[in-house]
Amino acid sequence: DIVGLIEVDTEGVRRLILGYTASPAFWNQGLMTEAVRDGITAIQNSFNISEAIALVSEQNIPSARLLERLGFQLRGVVDPEELSLQMLRSEPVLFYSRALP
């Protein structure tokens, strides 16, 4: 079974743009928290990244909490019409970021 997926874009190798999803069968087990944390660490070790950002659907409270547990801070709400991501176009999107050491 596929547990989930983490997607990263190193946008000019200074900023990590983070995306992730998990199969519902594996929700609420801490697996994505561990995977996202370890993924960020691996990217930091490979690239000179100074910031990580993530966009989360306003209704996806578990995902927002995951980011907050990992030190991300809510920076604002993005109008979904401004995004090119089709899957996030139906509702407001929360913008999170975290400075990386």
LUMKOLSE-612862 format. One record per residue: residue number from 1; x negated, y, z negated of N, C-alpha, C, O in turn. Coordinates in Angstrom, 2 decimals. Each point is the difference from the previous one (the first is absolute). Layout:
REM LUMKOLSE-612862
num:NUM; n_px:X; n_py:Y; n_pz:Z; ca_px:X; ca_py:Y; ca_pz:Z; c_px:X; c_py:Y; c_pz:Z; o_px:X; o_py:Y; o_pz:Z
...
***
This chain:
REM LUMKOLSE-612862
num:1; n_px:-0.83; n_py:-1.20; n_pz:0.00; ca_px:0.83; ca_py:1.20; ca_pz:0.00; c_px:-0.86; c_py:1.25; c_pz:0.00; o_px:-1.06; o_py:0.04; o_pz:-0.63
num:2; n_px:1.51; n_py:0.97; n_pz:1.34; ca_px:-0.67; ca_py:1.29; ca_pz:-0.02; c_px:0.54; c_py:0.78; c_pz:-1.19; o_px:1.20; o_py:0.20; o_pz:-0.13
num:3; n_px:-2.10; n_py:0.24; n_pz:-0.74; ca_px:0.39; ca_py:0.76; ca_pz:-1.19; c_px:0.29; c_py:1.44; c_pz:0.38; o_px:1.03; o_py:0.54; o_pz:-0.39
num:4; n_px:-1.92; n_py:0.08; n_pz:1.13; ca_px:0.18; ca_py:1.40; ca_pz:0.36; c_px:-1.05; c_py:0.46; c_pz:0.97; o_px:-0.77; o_py:-0.80; o_pz:0.55
num:5; n_px:0.74; n_py:2.10; n_pz:-0.35; ca_px:-0.91; ca_py:0.59; ca_pz:0.96; c_px:-0.44; c_py:1.35; c_pz:-0.53; o_px:0.81; o_py:0.77; o_pz:-0.52
num:6; n_px:-2.09; n_py:-0.48; n_pz:0.65; ca_px:-0.52; ca_py:1.32; ca_pz:-0.32; c_px:-0.61; c_py:0.54; c_pz:1.29; o_px:-0.79; o_py:-0.67; o_pz:0.66
num:7; n_px:1.16; n_py:1.89; n_pz:-0.33; ca_px:-0.52; ca_py:0.65; ca_pz:1.20; c_px:-0.72; c_py:1.27; c_pz:-0.42; o_px:0.52; o_py:0.78; o_pz:-0.80
num:8; n_px:-1.70; n_py:-0.58; n_pz:1.33; ca_px:-0.74; ca_py:1.22; ca_pz:-0.31; c_px:-0.47; c_py:0.67; c_pz:1.28; o_px:-0.26; o_py:-0.66; o_pz:1.01
num:9; n_px:0.17; n_py:1.95; n_pz:-1.06; ca_px:-0.56; ca_py:0.80; ca_pz:1.08; c_px:-0.98; c_py:0.94; c_pz:-0.67; o_px:0.37; o_py:0.70; o_pz:-0.94
num:10; n_px:-1.58; n_py:-0.66; n_pz:1.40; ca_px:-1.02; ca_py:0.82; ca_pz:-0.64; c_px:-0.15; c_py:1.35; c_pz:0.66; o_px:-1.06; o_py:0.62; o_pz:-0.10
num:11; n_px:2.08; n_py:-0.14; n_pz:0.76; ca_px:0.11; ca_py:1.34; ca_pz:0.58; c_px:-1.27; c_py:0.84; c_pz:-0.10; o_px:-0.15; o_py:0.81; o_pz:-0.90
num:12; n_px:-0.73; n_py:-1.02; n_pz:1.82; ca_px:-1.25; ca_py:0.76; ca_pz:-0.01; c_px:-0.96; c_py:-0.45; c_pz:-1.09; o_px:-0.98; o_py:0.69; o_pz:-0.27
num:13; n_px:1.24; n_py:-1.82; n_pz:-0.34; ca_px:-0.86; ca_py:-0.61; ca_pz:-1.02; c_px:-0.16; c_py:0.89; c_pz:-1.24; o_px:-1.01; o_py:-0.13; o_pz:-0.70
num:14; n_px:1.94; n_py:1.00; n_pz:0.41; ca_px:-0.03; ca_py:0.80; ca_pz:-1.24; c_px:1.27; c_py:-0.20; c_pz:-0.81; o_px:0.01; o_py:0.21; o_pz:-1.22
num:15; n_px:1.05; n_py:-0.61; n_pz:1.88; ca_px:1.29; ca_py:-0.16; ca_pz:-0.67; c_px:0.56; c_py:-1.38; c_pz:0.33; o_px:0.04; o_py:-0.41; o_pz:1.16
num:16; n_px:0.38; n_py:-0.29; n_pz:-2.18; ca_px:0.61; ca_py:-1.31; ca_pz:0.15; c_px:1.52; c_py:0.18; c_pz:0.03; o_px:0.58; o_py:0.51; o_pz:-0.96
num:17; n_px:0.05; n_py:-0.93; n_pz:2.04; ca_px:1.45; ca_py:0.02; ca_pz:0.09; c_px:0.46; c_py:-1.42; c_pz:-0.25; o_px:-0.33; o_py:-0.92; o_pz:0.75
num:18; n_px:1.10; n_py:0.74; n_pz:-1.80; ca_px:0.34; ca_py:-1.32; ca_pz:-0.50; c_px:1.44; c_py:-0.35; c_pz:0.30; o_px:0.90; o_py:0.82; o_pz:-0.18
num:19; n_px:-0.67; n_py:-2.03; n_pz:0.64; ca_px:1.34; ca_py:-0.53; ca_pz:0.19; c_px:0.01; c_py:-1.45; c_pz:-0.46; o_px:-1.00; o_py:-0.71; o_pz:0.14
num:20; n_px:2.11; n_py:0.26; n_pz:-0.68; ca_px:0.08; ca_py:-1.38; ca_pz:-0.45; c_px:1.45; c_py:-0.45; c_pz:-0.05; o_px:0.92; o_py:0.81; o_pz:-0.08
num:21; n_px:-0.75; n_py:-2.12; n_pz:0.13; ca_px:1.31; ca_py:-0.60; ca_pz:-0.13; c_px:-0.18; c_py:-1.39; c_pz:-0.59; o_px:-1.06; o_py:-0.61; o_pz:0.13
num:22; n_px:2.10; n_py:0.12; n_pz:-0.78; ca_px:-0.05; ca_py:-1.34; ca_pz:-0.59; c_px:1.28; c_py:-0.75; c_pz:0.32; o_px:1.08; o_py:0.59; o_pz:0.08
num:23; n_px:-1.21; n_py:-1.87; n_pz:0.09; ca_px:1.16; ca_py:-0.86; ca_pz:0.19; c_px:0.84; c_py:0.00; c_pz:-1.29; o_px:-0.57; o_py:-0.11; o_pz:-1.09
num:24; n_px:1.89; n_py:0.25; n_pz:1.20; ca_px:0.84; ca_py:0.04; ca_pz:-1.21; c_px:-0.21; c_py:-1.17; c_pz:-0.96; o_px:0.19; o_py:0.15; o_pz:-1.21
num:25; n_px:-0.59; n_py:-1.29; n_pz:1.71; ca_px:-0.23; ca_py:-1.16; ca_pz:-0.87; c_px:-1.15; c_py:0.25; c_pz:-0.98; o_px:-0.12; o_py:-0.71; o_pz:-1.00
num:26; n_px:-0.71; n_py:1.71; n_pz:1.28; ca_px:-1.17; ca_py:0.27; ca_pz:-0.84; c_px:0.09; c_py:1.33; c_pz:-0.74; o_px:-0.97; o_py:0.44; o_pz:-0.60
num:27; n_px:2.13; n_py:0.20; n_pz:0.64; ca_px:0.17; ca_py:1.26; ca_pz:-0.72; c_px:-0.09; c_py:-0.23; c_pz:-1.51; o_px:0.25; o_py:-1.10; o_pz:-0.48
num:28; n_px:-0.62; n_py:2.15; n_pz:-0.24; ca_px:-0.03; ca_py:0.02; ca_pz:-1.47; c_px:-0.94; c_py:-1.02; c_pz:-0.62; o_px:0.26; o_py:-0.51; o_pz:-1.09
num:29; n_px:-1.34; n_py:0.20; n_pz:1.78; ca_px:-0.99; ca_py:-0.93; ca_pz:-0.54; c_px:-1.36; c_py:0.66; c_pz:-0.17; o_px:-0.96; o_py:-0.65; o_pz:-0.43
num:30; n_px:0.86; n_py:1.93; n_pz:0.77; ca_px:-1.26; ca_py:0.71; ca_pz:-0.13; c_px:-0.99; c_py:-0.25; c_pz:1.12; o_px:-1.13; o_py:0.49; o_pz:-0.03
num:31; n_px:1.54; n_py:-1.25; n_pz:1.02; ca_px:-0.92; ca_py:-0.37; ca_pz:1.08; c_px:-0.40; c_py:1.21; c_pz:0.85; o_px:-1.17; o_py:0.14; o_pz:0.36
num:32; n_px:2.12; n_py:0.72; n_pz:-0.04; ca_px:-0.34; ca_py:1.16; ca_pz:0.83; c_px:-0.82; c_py:1.02; c_pz:-0.78; o_px:-0.87; o_py:0.66; o_pz:0.57
num:33; n_px:1.11; n_py:-0.53; n_pz:-1.86; ca_px:-0.83; ca_py:0.90; ca_pz:-0.81; c_px:-1.45; c_py:-0.44; c_pz:0.08; o_px:-0.90; o_py:0.81; o_pz:0.22
num:34; n_px:0.69; n_py:-2.09; n_pz:-0.41; ca_px:-1.36; ca_py:-0.55; ca_pz:0.06; c_px:-0.59; c_py:0.14; c_pz:1.41; o_px:-1.16; o_py:0.39; o_pz:0.16
num:35; n_px:1.96; n_py:-0.69; n_pz:0.85; ca_px:-0.50; ca_py:0.07; ca_pz:1.38; c_px:-0.33; c_py:1.43; c_pz:0.42; o_px:-1.03; o_py:0.23; o_pz:0.63
num:36; n_px:1.89; n_py:0.72; n_pz:-0.98; ca_px:-0.24; ca_py:1.40; ca_pz:0.36; c_px:-1.23; c_py:0.52; c_pz:-0.75; o_px:-0.85; o_py:0.66; o_pz:0.60
num:37; n_px:0.75; n_py:-0.94; n_pz:-1.88; ca_px:-1.16; ca_py:0.45; ca_pz:-0.79; c_px:-1.29; c_py:-0.57; c_pz:0.59; o_px:-0.96; o_py:0.73; o_pz:0.20
num:38; n_px:0.94; n_py:-2.03; n_pz:0.08; ca_px:-1.20; ca_py:-0.63; ca_pz:0.54; c_px:-0.29; c_py:0.48; c_pz:1.42; o_px:-1.16; o_py:0.13; o_pz:0.39
num:39; n_px:2.22; n_py:0.12; n_pz:0.39; ca_px:-0.18; ca_py:0.51; ca_pz:1.35; c_px:-0.65; c_py:1.38; c_pz:0.01; o_px:-0.89; o_py:0.27; o_pz:0.80
num:40; n_px:1.34; n_py:0.59; n_pz:-1.71; ca_px:-0.59; ca_py:1.34; ca_pz:-0.11; c_px:-1.47; c_py:-0.11; c_pz:-0.37; o_px:-0.85; o_py:0.71; o_pz:0.56
num:41; n_px:0.54; n_py:-1.58; n_pz:-1.51; ca_px:-1.39; ca_py:-0.19; ca_pz:-0.42; c_px:-0.86; c_py:-0.49; c_pz:1.16; o_px:-1.12; o_py:0.49; o_pz:0.20
num:42; n_px:1.63; n_py:-1.43; n_pz:0.56; ca_px:-0.77; ca_py:-0.53; ca_pz:1.14; c_px:-0.25; c_py:1.08; c_pz:1.05; o_px:-1.10; o_py:0.09; o_pz:0.55
num:43; n_px:2.11; n_py:0.72; n_pz:-0.27; ca_px:-0.17; ca_py:1.08; ca_pz:0.98; c_px:-0.99; c_py:1.03; c_pz:-0.51; o_px:-0.84; o_py:0.49; o_pz:0.76
num:44; n_px:0.93; n_py:-0.15; n_pz:-2.05; ca_px:-0.95; ca_py:0.96; ca_pz:-0.59; c_px:-1.42; c_py:-0.49; c_pz:0.14; o_px:-0.91; o_py:0.79; o_pz:0.26
num:45; n_px:0.71; n_py:-2.10; n_pz:-0.43; ca_px:-1.34; ca_py:-0.56; ca_pz:0.09; c_px:-0.53; c_py:-0.04; c_pz:1.43; o_px:-1.21; o_py:-0.10; o_pz:0.21
num:46; n_px:2.09; n_py:0.19; n_pz:0.77; ca_px:-0.40; ca_py:-0.08; ca_pz:1.40; c_px:-0.08; c_py:1.34; c_pz:0.71; o_px:-0.74; o_py:0.16; o_pz:0.97
num:47; n_px:1.50; n_py:0.82; n_pz:-1.47; ca_px:0.08; ca_py:1.31; ca_pz:0.65; c_px:-0.18; c_py:1.10; c_pz:-1.03; o_px:0.16; o_py:-0.23; o_pz:-1.20
num:48; n_px:-0.48; n_py:1.41; n_pz:1.66; ca_px:-0.14; ca_py:1.16; ca_pz:-0.87; c_px:1.36; c_py:0.70; c_pz:-0.08; o_px:0.21; o_py:1.05; o_pz:0.62
num:49; n_px:0.71; n_py:-1.62; n_pz:-1.39; ca_px:1.37; ca_py:0.48; ca_pz:-0.11; c_px:0.13; c_py:0.90; c_pz:-1.23; o_px:-0.47; o_py:-0.35; o_pz:-1.08
num:50; n_px:1.10; n_py:1.50; n_pz:1.25; ca_px:0.16; ca_py:0.91; ca_pz:-1.13; c_px:1.44; c_py:0.09; c_pz:-0.51; o_px:0.24; o_py:0.54; o_pz:-1.08
num:51; n_px:0.72; n_py:-1.08; n_pz:1.85; ca_px:1.40; ca_py:0.11; ca_pz:-0.40; c_px:0.80; c_py:-1.16; c_pz:0.60; o_px:-0.27; o_py:-0.44; o_pz:1.12
num:52; n_px:1.25; n_py:-0.03; n_pz:-1.86; ca_px:0.95; ca_py:-0.99; ca_pz:0.50; c_px:1.38; c_py:0.63; c_pz:-0.02; o_px:0.37; o_py:0.68; o_pz:-0.97
num:53; n_px:0.40; n_py:-0.89; n_pz:2.02; ca_px:1.37; ca_py:0.51; ca_pz:0.04; c_px:0.96; c_py:-1.13; c_pz:0.36; o_px:-0.39; o_py:-0.99; o_pz:0.62
num:54; n_px:1.65; n_py:1.15; n_pz:-1.03; ca_px:1.03; ca_py:-0.98; ca_pz:0.30; c_px:1.34; c_py:0.70; c_pz:0.10; o_px:0.26; o_py:0.97; o_pz:-0.71
num:55; n_px:0.59; n_py:-1.46; n_pz:1.58; ca_px:1.36; ca_py:0.49; ca_pz:0.15; c_px:0.94; c_py:-1.11; c_pz:-0.45; o_px:-0.17; o_py:-1.16; o_pz:0.36
num:56; n_px:1.18; n_py:1.54; n_pz:-1.15; ca_px:0.93; ca_py:-0.98; ca_pz:-0.56; c_px:1.42; c_py:0.52; c_pz:0.17; o_px:0.28; o_py:1.16; o_pz:-0.27
num:57; n_px:0.61; n_py:-2.02; n_pz:0.71; ca_px:1.40; ca_py:0.35; ca_pz:0.07; c_px:0.48; c_py:0.44; c_pz:-1.39; o_px:-0.32; o_py:-0.65; o_pz:-1.00
num:58; n_px:1.07; n_py:1.72; n_pz:0.94; ca_px:0.47; ca_py:0.54; ca_pz:-1.29; c_px:0.78; c_py:-1.03; c_pz:-0.81; o_px:0.00; o_py:0.05; o_pz:-1.23
num:59; n_px:0.64; n_py:-0.98; n_pz:1.90; ca_px:0.80; ca_py:-1.03; ca_pz:-0.70; c_px:-0.83; c_py:-1.20; c_pz:-0.44; o_px:0.51; o_py:-0.87; o_pz:-0.71
num:60; n_px:-1.77; n_py:0.80; n_pz:1.11; ca_px:-0.85; ca_py:-1.15; ca_pz:-0.34; c_px:-0.73; c_py:0.28; c_pz:-1.32; o_px:-1.21; o_py:0.23; o_pz:-0.01
num:61; n_px:1.96; n_py:-0.25; n_pz:-1.06; ca_px:-0.54; ca_py:0.32; ca_pz:-1.33; c_px:-1.12; c_py:-0.96; c_pz:-0.42; o_px:-1.00; o_py:0.47; o_pz:-0.54
num:62; n_px:1.11; n_py:-1.78; n_pz:0.76; ca_px:-1.11; ca_py:-0.89; ca_pz:-0.38; c_px:-1.32; c_py:0.36; c_pz:0.69; o_px:-1.06; o_py:-0.08; o_pz:-0.62
num:63; n_px:1.13; n_py:0.46; n_pz:1.88; ca_px:-1.23; ca_py:0.36; ca_pz:0.71; c_px:-0.59; c_py:1.30; c_pz:-0.54; o_px:-1.22; o_py:0.13; o_pz:-0.14
num:64; n_px:2.08; n_py:0.83; n_pz:-0.17; ca_px:-0.48; ca_py:1.25; ca_pz:-0.60; c_px:-0.67; c_py:-0.27; c_pz:-1.35; o_px:-1.04; o_py:0.58; o_pz:-0.30
num:65; n_px:1.62; n_py:-1.45; n_pz:-0.48; ca_px:-0.60; ca_py:-0.35; ca_pz:-1.31; c_px:-1.34; c_py:-0.70; c_pz:0.18; o_px:-0.93; o_py:0.23; o_pz:-0.77
num:66; n_px:0.83; n_py:-1.08; n_pz:1.78; ca_px:-1.26; ca_py:-0.68; ca_pz:0.28; c_px:-1.10; c_py:1.04; c_pz:0.26; o_px:-1.09; o_py:-0.09; o_pz:-0.57
num:67; n_px:1.39; n_py:1.06; n_pz:1.41; ca_px:-0.99; ca_py:1.04; ca_pz:0.30; c_px:-0.38; c_py:0.78; c_pz:-1.25; o_px:-1.17; o_py:0.29; o_pz:-0.22
num:68; n_px:2.15; n_py:0.05; n_pz:-0.59; ca_px:-0.27; ca_py:0.75; ca_pz:-1.22; c_px:-0.86; c_py:-0.80; c_pz:-0.97; o_px:-0.86; o_py:0.56; o_pz:-0.66
num:69; n_px:1.09; n_py:-1.87; n_pz:0.58; ca_px:-0.84; ca_py:-0.86; ca_pz:-0.85; c_px:-1.45; c_py:0.02; c_pz:0.47; o_px:-0.92; o_py:-0.16; o_pz:-0.81
num:70; n_px:0.73; n_py:0.34; n_pz:2.10; ca_px:-1.35; ca_py:0.00; ca_pz:0.57; c_px:-0.62; c_py:1.40; c_pz:0.06; o_px:-1.03; o_py:0.20; o_pz:0.64
num:71; n_px:1.67; n_py:0.76; n_pz:-1.30; ca_px:-0.59; ca_py:1.33; ca_pz:-0.11; c_px:0.41; c_py:0.99; c_pz:1.08; o_px:-0.52; o_py:1.11; o_pz:0.04
num:72; n_px:1.43; n_py:-1.48; n_pz:0.83; ca_px:0.50; ca_py:0.93; ca_pz:1.01; c_px:0.94; c_py:1.00; c_pz:-0.66; o_px:0.69; o_py:-0.31; o_pz:-0.97
num:73; n_px:-0.68; n_py:1.52; n_pz:1.52; ca_px:0.89; ca_py:1.04; ca_pz:-0.50; c_px:0.94; c_py:0.43; c_pz:1.10; o_px:-0.37; o_py:0.12; o_pz:1.17
num:74; n_px:1.62; n_py:0.12; n_pz:-1.57; ca_px:0.99; ca_py:0.49; ca_pz:0.95; c_px:-0.36; c_py:1.42; c_pz:0.39; o_px:-0.16; o_py:0.87; o_pz:-0.86
num:75; n_px:0.03; n_py:-0.62; n_pz:2.15; ca_px:-0.38; ca_py:1.33; ca_pz:0.51; c_px:1.16; c_py:0.74; c_pz:0.61; o_px:-0.06; o_py:1.22; o_pz:0.17
num:76; n_px:1.13; n_py:-1.94; n_pz:0.17; ca_px:1.16; ca_py:0.67; ca_pz:0.58; c_px:0.90; c_py:-0.97; c_pz:0.74; o_px:-0.24; o_py:-1.20; o_pz:0.04
num:77; n_px:1.28; n_py:1.77; n_pz:0.54; ca_px:0.97; ca_py:-0.76; ca_pz:0.78; c_px:-0.10; c_py:0.48; c_pz:1.45; o_px:-0.03; o_py:1.20; o_pz:0.27
num:78; n_px:-0.01; n_py:-2.16; n_pz:0.64; ca_px:-0.13; ca_py:0.30; ca_pz:1.42; c_px:1.35; c_py:-0.22; c_pz:0.67; o_px:0.68; o_py:-1.00; o_pz:-0.26
num:79; n_px:-0.29; n_py:1.92; n_pz:1.13; ca_px:1.20; ca_py:-0.16; ca_pz:0.79; c_px:-0.24; c_py:-1.15; c_pz:0.98; o_px:-0.96; o_py:0.04; o_pz:0.76
num:80; n_px:1.81; n_py:-1.05; n_pz:-0.77; ca_px:-0.24; ca_py:-1.17; ca_pz:0.86; c_px:-0.04; c_py:0.33; c_pz:1.48; o_px:-0.61; o_py:-0.74; o_pz:0.78
num:81; n_px:1.25; n_py:1.82; n_pz:-0.37; ca_px:-0.02; ca_py:0.37; ca_pz:1.41; c_px:-1.39; c_py:0.45; c_pz:0.46; o_px:-0.28; o_py:0.01; o_pz:1.20
num:82; n_px:-0.58; n_py:0.36; n_pz:-2.14; ca_px:-1.35; ca_py:0.44; ca_pz:0.33; c_px:-0.97; c_py:-1.16; c_pz:0.20; o_px:-1.13; o_py:0.20; o_pz:0.44
num:83; n_px:1.57; n_py:-1.41; n_pz:-0.76; ca_px:-0.88; ca_py:-1.16; ca_pz:0.08; c_px:0.13; c_py:-0.71; c_pz:1.32; o_px:1.07; o_py:-0.02; o_pz:0.61
num:84; n_px:-2.17; n_py:-0.56; n_pz:-0.17; ca_px:0.03; ca_py:-0.81; ca_pz:1.21; c_px:0.28; c_py:-1.47; c_pz:-0.33; o_px:0.18; o_py:-0.81; o_pz:0.91
num:85; n_px:-0.14; n_py:0.48; n_pz:-2.19; ca_px:0.26; ca_py:-1.38; ca_pz:-0.42; c_px:1.49; c_py:-0.28; c_pz:0.05; o_px:0.75; o_py:0.50; o_pz:-0.84
num:86; n_px:-0.32; n_py:-1.26; n_pz:1.79; ca_px:1.42; ca_py:-0.27; ca_pz:0.21; c_px:0.65; c_py:-0.63; c_pz:-1.23; o_px:1.15; o_py:0.32; o_pz:-0.31
num:87; n_px:-1.86; n_py:-1.20; n_pz:-0.39; ca_px:0.61; ca_py:-0.69; ca_pz:-1.14; c_px:0.30; c_py:0.92; c_pz:-1.17; o_px:0.78; o_py:-0.38; o_pz:-0.88
num:88; n_px:-1.38; n_py:1.56; n_pz:0.83; ca_px:0.23; ca_py:0.91; ca_pz:-1.12; c_px:0.86; c_py:1.20; c_pz:0.40; o_px:0.04; o_py:0.98; o_pz:-0.74
num:89; n_px:0.64; n_py:-1.04; n_pz:1.84; ca_px:0.72; ca_py:1.16; ca_pz:0.51; c_px:1.41; c_py:0.16; c_pz:-0.55; o_px:0.65; o_py:1.00; o_pz:0.32
num:90; n_px:-0.15; n_py:-1.89; n_pz:-1.12; ca_px:1.39; ca_py:0.07; ca_pz:-0.42; c_px:0.22; c_py:0.71; c_pz:-1.33; o_px:1.14; o_py:0.33; o_pz:-0.33
num:91; n_px:-2.18; n_py:-0.09; n_pz:-0.44; ca_px:0.15; ca_py:0.60; ca_pz:-1.32; c_px:-1.26; c_py:0.78; c_pz:-0.37; o_px:-1.05; o_py:-0.22; o_pz:0.60
num:92; n_px:1.15; n_py:1.12; n_pz:-1.57; ca_px:-1.20; ca_py:0.74; ca_pz:-0.41; c_px:-1.13; c_py:-0.94; c_pz:-0.42; o_px:0.23; o_py:-1.10; o_pz:-0.51
num:93; n_px:-1.46; n_py:1.57; n_pz:0.73; ca_px:-1.19; ca_py:-0.80; ca_pz:-0.25; c_px:-0.87; c_py:0.71; c_pz:-1.03; o_px:-0.24; o_py:1.20; o_pz:0.09
num:94; n_px:-0.22; n_py:-1.96; n_pz:-1.08; ca_px:-0.89; ca_py:0.54; ca_pz:-1.03; c_px:-1.44; c_py:-0.08; c_pz:0.49; o_px:-0.43; o_py:-1.03; o_pz:0.53
num:95; n_px:-0.30; n_py:2.09; n_pz:-0.72; ca_px:-1.41; ca_py:0.07; ca_pz:0.40; c_px:-0.85; c_py:-0.10; c_pz:-1.26; o_px:0.10; o_py:0.84; o_pz:-0.90
num:96; n_px:-0.94; n_py:-1.87; n_pz:0.84; ca_px:-0.90; ca_py:-0.24; ca_pz:-1.13; c_px:-1.44; c_py:0.12; c_pz:0.47; o_px:-0.31; o_py:-0.31; o_pz:1.15
num:97; n_px:-0.56; n_py:0.75; n_pz:-2.05; ca_px:-1.43; ca_py:-0.01; ca_pz:0.30; c_px:-0.79; c_py:-0.25; c_pz:-1.27; o_px:0.49; o_py:0.14; o_pz:-1.12
num:98; n_px:-1.74; n_py:-0.51; n_pz:1.35; ca_px:-0.92; ca_py:-0.28; ca_pz:-1.11; c_px:-1.42; c_py:0.29; c_pz:0.49; o_px:-0.43; o_py:-0.51; o_pz:1.03
num:99; n_px:-0.27; n_py:1.35; n_pz:-1.80; ca_px:-1.42; ca_py:0.25; ca_pz:0.30; c_px:-0.77; c_py:-1.27; c_pz:-0.35; o_px:0.29; o_py:-0.67; o_pz:-0.99
num:100; n_px:-1.27; n_py:0.36; n_pz:1.80; ca_px:-0.83; ca_py:-1.17; ca_pz:-0.25; c_px:-1.41; c_py:0.44; c_pz:-0.38; o_px:-0.54; o_py:0.93; o_pz:0.60
num:101; n_px:-0.05; n_py:-1.60; n_pz:-1.59; ca_px:-1.34; ca_py:0.39; ca_pz:-0.44; c_px:-1.07; c_py:-0.29; c_pz:1.04; o_px:-1.17; o_py:0.28; o_pz:-0.22
***
